[in-house]
């Protein structure tokens, strides 16, 4: 990833996806576990900041258009926004 998303950008994408940060994170990634991101008391803001700091925790590429977004897993999902 050349330019990791900033927290504000992640918030906007999550709103478009109508989901939470936890649902788009790789929960089995060693960094996820090491950072204690499996703690259910963590706020949405804390999870978003963790994604901004560790973008490899995103569970698939995010494809964003002007008015839609999708997590492209499987890759064919990208056609839903194009």
Backbone as a chain_set.jsonl record, in Angstrom:
{"seq": "XXXXXXXXXXXXXXXXXXXXXXXXXXXXXXXXXXXXXXXXXXXXXXXXXXXXXXXXXXXXXXXXXXXXXXXXXXXXXXXXXX", "coords": {"N": [[0.851, -1.162, 0.0], [0.768, 2.047, -1.015], [0.006, 4.582, 0.021], [-1.122, 4.704, 3.115], [-4.45, 4.609, 4.494], [-5.907, 7.41, 6.167], [-7.233, 7.992, 9.502], [-9.687, 9.497, 9.285], [-10.411, 9.028, 6.643], [-10.802, 6.277, 6.73], [-13.014, 6.182, 8.471], [-14.964, 7.374, 6.845], [-15.103, 5.502, 4.747], [-15.928, 3.224, 6.156], [-18.446, 4.077, 6.911], [-19.672, 4.196, 4.401], [-19.574, 1.492, 3.796], [-21.227, 0.567, 5.7], [-20.501, -0.749, 8.093], [-18.418, -1.974, 10.803], [-15.113, -1.205, 12.073], [-13.878, -3.446, 13.188], [-15.006, -5.558, 11.752], [-13.727, -5.528, 9.314], [-11.18, -6.283, 9.717], [-8.223, -8.312, 9.892], [-8.525, -10.745, 11.935], [-7.003, -12.901, 12.713], [-4.421, -12.263, 12.319], [-1.058, -12.014, 13.447], [-0.209, -9.487, 14.427], [-2.604, -8.211, 15.046], [-3.422, -9.761, 17.2], [-1.212, -9.404, 18.932], [-1.359, -6.667, 19.47], [-3.599, -6.632, 20.995], [-6.104, -6.258, 19.888], [-8.313, -7.799, 19.884], [-9.744, -7.294, 22.09], [-12.858, -6.772, 23.391], [-13.697, -4.403, 24.534], [-12.491, -2.28, 23.325], [-12.712, 0.838, 21.674], [-14.451, 2.008, 18.725], [-13.013, 4.063, 17.567], [-10.396, 3.524, 18.501], [-9.892, 1.135, 17.172], [-10.025, 1.991, 14.516], [-7.847, 3.742, 14.47], [-5.821, 1.865, 14.862], [-6.03, 0.426, 12.474], [-5.26, 2.446, 10.708], [-2.627, 2.796, 11.485], [-1.612, 0.271, 11.004], [-2.09, -0.814, 8.225], [-1.999, -3.238, 6.879], [-3.646, -4.896, 8.232], [-6.158, -4.729, 7.187], [-8.751, -6.615, 5.884], [-8.584, -7.426, 3.077], [-8.532, -5.727, -0.111], [-9.652, -2.336, -0.281], [-12.032, -0.866, -2.286], [-12.976, 2.134, -3.538], [-15.394, 4.31, -4.753], [-16.851, 7.362, -5.987], [-19.36, 7.372, -4.698], [-19.673, 4.907, -3.446], [-18.458, 1.893, -1.859], [-16.446, -1.054, -1.436], [-15.264, -4.083, 0.01], [-12.952, -5.827, -1.561], [-13.1, -8.778, -1.609], [-14.315, -11.811, -2.322], [-12.203, -11.044, -5.209], [-13.969, -10.489, -7.34], [-15.984, -8.944, -6.323], [-15.422, -6.316, -6.737], [-16.616, -5.532, -9.062], [-19.144, -4.817, -8.335], [-19.139, -2.153, -7.678], [-18.212, -0.8, -9.814]], "CA": [[0.0, 0.0, 0.0], [1.617, 3.229, -1.145], [-0.443, 5.604, 0.955], [-2.111, 4.135, 4.034], [-5.589, 5.494, 4.759], [-5.939, 8.162, 7.421], [-8.442, 7.645, 10.27], [-10.907, 10.134, 8.744], [-10.76, 8.309, 5.412], [-11.359, 4.983, 7.142], [-14.369, 6.421, 8.989], [-15.849, 7.616, 5.699], [-15.288, 4.231, 4.037], [-16.748, 2.356, 7.011], [-19.83, 4.566, 6.808], [-20.166, 3.745, 3.097], [-19.728, 0.036, 3.864], [-22.218, 0.279, 6.75], [-19.927, -1.786, 8.942], [-17.482, -1.509, 11.822], [-13.699, -1.466, 11.801], [-13.552, -4.828, 13.571], [-15.479, -6.5, 10.726], [-12.865, -5.533, 8.129], [-9.814, -6.538, 10.177], [-7.726, -9.696, 9.913], [-8.508, -11.092, 13.353], [-6.016, -13.955, 12.988], [-3.082, -11.734, 12.072], [-0.293, -11.916, 14.701], [-0.177, -8.101, 14.908], [-3.925, -7.994, 15.642], [-3.398, -10.413, 18.51], [-0.172, -8.772, 19.747], [-1.843, -5.353, 19.895], [-4.772, -6.79, 21.847], [-7.269, -5.714, 19.205], [-9.446, -8.689, 20.125], [-10.4, -6.815, 23.306], [-14.174, -6.258, 23.012], [-13.967, -3.085, 25.115], [-11.855, -1.233, 22.526], [-13.665, 1.691, 20.967], [-14.348, 2.062, 17.267], [-11.908, 4.97, 17.272], [-9.131, 2.827, 18.734], [-9.718, 0.164, 16.086], [-9.739, 2.75, 13.302], [-6.458, 4.194, 14.578], [-4.962, 0.696, 14.655], [-6.027, 0.168, 11.027], [-4.466, 3.488, 10.061], [-1.22, 2.529, 11.812], [-1.243, -1.067, 10.515], [-3.053, -1.054, 7.144], [-2.021, -4.641, 6.44], [-4.713, -5.593, 8.961], [-7.385, -4.716, 6.388], [-9.048, -7.957, 5.37], [-8.854, -7.332, 1.648], [-8.407, -4.36, -0.631], [-10.829, -1.486, -0.297], [-12.256, -0.167, -3.544], [-13.876, 3.239, -3.222], [-15.765, 5.216, -5.828], [-17.392, 8.607, -5.451], [-20.51, 7.169, -3.82], [-19.805, 3.524, -3.003], [-17.229, 1.235, -1.44], [-16.557, -2.499, -1.262], [-14.061, -4.844, 0.328], [-12.852, -6.689, -2.744], [-12.841, -10.191, -1.347], [-13.39, -12.16, -3.397], [-11.925, -9.94, -6.132], [-15.102, -10.216, -8.22], [-16.866, -7.963, -5.694], [-15.106, -4.989, -7.24], [-17.553, -5.227, -10.15], [-20.354, -4.265, -7.736], [-19.04, -0.697, -7.557], [-17.75, -0.201, -11.075]], "C": [[0.901, 1.232, 0.0], [1.274, 4.303, -0.129], [-1.501, 5.005, 1.871], [-3.243, 5.121, 4.29], [-5.455, 6.185, 6.119], [-7.216, 7.781, 8.171], [-9.726, 8.255, 9.702], [-11.361, 9.432, 7.468], [-11.372, 6.949, 5.746], [-12.775, 5.149, 7.685], [-15.362, 6.609, 7.849], [-16.131, 6.317, 4.945], [-16.159, 3.292, 4.859], [-18.21, 2.783, 6.969], [-20.447, 4.114, 5.486], [-20.437, 2.24, 3.103], [-20.818, -0.377, 4.852], [-21.751, -0.868, 7.639], [-18.982, -1.149, 9.949], [-16.049, -1.866, 11.428], [-13.354, -2.933, 12.101], [-13.931, -5.828, 12.471], [-14.609, -6.525, 9.48], [-11.4, -5.783, 8.495], [-9.488, -8.024, 10.138], [-7.521, -10.113, 11.369], [-7.473, -12.159, 13.697], [-4.58, -13.503, 12.745], [-2.335, -11.61, 13.405], [-0.239, -10.488, 15.272], [-1.499, -7.751, 15.593], [-3.931, -8.552, 17.064], [-2.407, -9.702, 19.442], [-0.623, -7.417, 20.28], [-3.078, -5.432, 20.789], [-6.048, -6.258, 21.227], [-8.5, -6.607, 19.331], [-10.199, -8.311, 21.403], [-11.751, -6.184, 22.941], [-14.492, -4.881, 23.582], [-13.298, -1.948, 24.335], [-12.916, -0.448, 21.761], [-13.452, 1.579, 19.459], [-13.184, 2.968, 16.861], [-10.548, 4.32, 17.449], [-8.854, 1.825, 17.615], [-9.38, 0.868, 14.774], [-8.295, 3.248, 13.325], [-5.484, 3.042, 14.361], [-4.897, 0.343, 13.168], [-5.191, 1.204, 10.275], [-2.974, 3.252, 10.293], [-0.708, 1.217, 11.227], [-2.194, -1.468, 9.381], [-3.064, -2.485, 6.612], [-3.074, -5.459, 7.184], [-6.05, -5.542, 8.238], [-7.578, -6.08, 5.745], [-9.481, -7.897, 3.91], [-8.725, -5.905, 1.181], [-9.74, -3.62, -0.585], [-10.897, -0.788, -1.646], [-13.331, 0.876, -3.276], [-14.118, 4.059, -4.481], [-16.341, 6.47, -5.18], [-18.53, 8.376, -4.454], [-20.706, 5.736, -3.353], [-18.443, 2.982, -2.603], [-17.5, -0.253, -1.292], [-15.21, -3.04, -0.807], [-13.977, -5.902, -0.757], [-12.331, -8.072, -2.392], [-14.153, -10.924, -1.447], [-13.253, -11.003, -4.387], [-13.095, -9.561, -7.039], [-16.042, -9.162, -7.642], [-16.613, -6.551, -6.193], [-16.085, -4.575, -8.344], [-18.864, -4.648, -9.62], [-20.323, -2.75, -7.655], [-18.585, -0.02, -8.842], [-18.883, -0.01, -12.058]], "O": [[1.702, 1.425, 0.915], [2.162, 4.869, 0.507], [-2.646, 4.816, 1.46], [-3.023, 6.332, 4.303], [-4.953, 5.607, 7.082], [-8.174, 7.303, 7.563], [-10.752, 7.578, 9.647], [-12.559, 9.264, 7.241], [-12.343, 6.525, 5.119], [-13.647, 4.333, 7.386], [-16.467, 6.069, 7.884], [-17.268, 6.062, 4.551], [-17.041, 2.63, 4.31], [-19.107, 1.941, 6.989], [-21.605, 3.698, 5.449], [-21.4, 1.77, 2.497], [-21.276, -1.519, 4.844], [-22.488, -1.818, 7.904], [-18.774, 0.064, 9.944], [-15.815, -2.715, 10.567], [-12.622, -3.572, 11.344], [-13.245, -6.834, 12.286], [-14.729, -7.441, 8.665], [-10.497, -5.533, 7.697], [-10.356, -8.875, 10.325], [-6.469, -9.86, 11.956], [-7.104, -12.302, 14.862], [-3.638, -14.27, 12.942], [-2.911, -11.15, 14.391], [-0.227, -10.318, 16.491], [-1.503, -7.064, 16.615], [-4.386, -7.898, 18.003], [-2.724, -9.432, 20.601], [-0.306, -7.058, 21.413], [-3.551, -4.409, 21.284], [-6.969, -5.854, 21.936], [-9.599, -6.22, 18.933], [-11.19, -8.954, 21.75], [-11.784, -5.165, 22.252], [-15.461, -4.252, 23.157], [-13.515, -0.777, 24.647], [-13.891, -1.013, 21.267], [-12.412, 1.116, 18.991], [-12.457, 2.663, 15.916], [-9.644, 4.536, 16.641], [-7.716, 1.684, 17.167], [-8.542, 0.39, 14.009], [-7.599, 3.182, 12.312], [-4.435, 3.225, 13.743], [-3.83, 0.001, 12.658], [-4.496, 0.868, 9.316], [-2.157, 3.482, 9.401], [0.489, 1.068, 10.981], [-3.017, -2.366, 9.558], [-4.027, -2.9, 5.967], [-3.359, -6.595, 6.804], [-6.987, -6.237, 8.631], [-6.659, -6.625, 5.133], [-10.601, -8.272, 3.561], [-8.799, -4.974, 1.983], [-10.802, -4.196, -0.817], [-9.919, -0.186, -2.09], [-14.44, 0.556, -2.849], [-13.183, 4.449, -5.179], [-16.315, 6.611, -3.958], [-18.648, 9.109, -3.472], [-21.797, 5.381, -2.907], [-17.407, 3.54, -2.964], [-18.635, -0.668, -1.054], [-14.156, -2.527, -1.184], [-14.841, -6.773, -0.853], [-11.253, -8.477, -2.829], [-15.053, -10.634, -0.658], [-14.081, -10.092, -4.404], [-13.19, -8.41, -7.463], [-16.813, -8.55, -8.381], [-17.482, -5.686, -6.088], [-16.344, -3.385, -8.528], [-19.621, -4.048, -10.383], [-21.376, -2.118, -7.571], [-18.579, 1.208, -8.933], [-18.664, 0.481, -13.165]]}, "num_chains": 1, "name": "protein.A"}
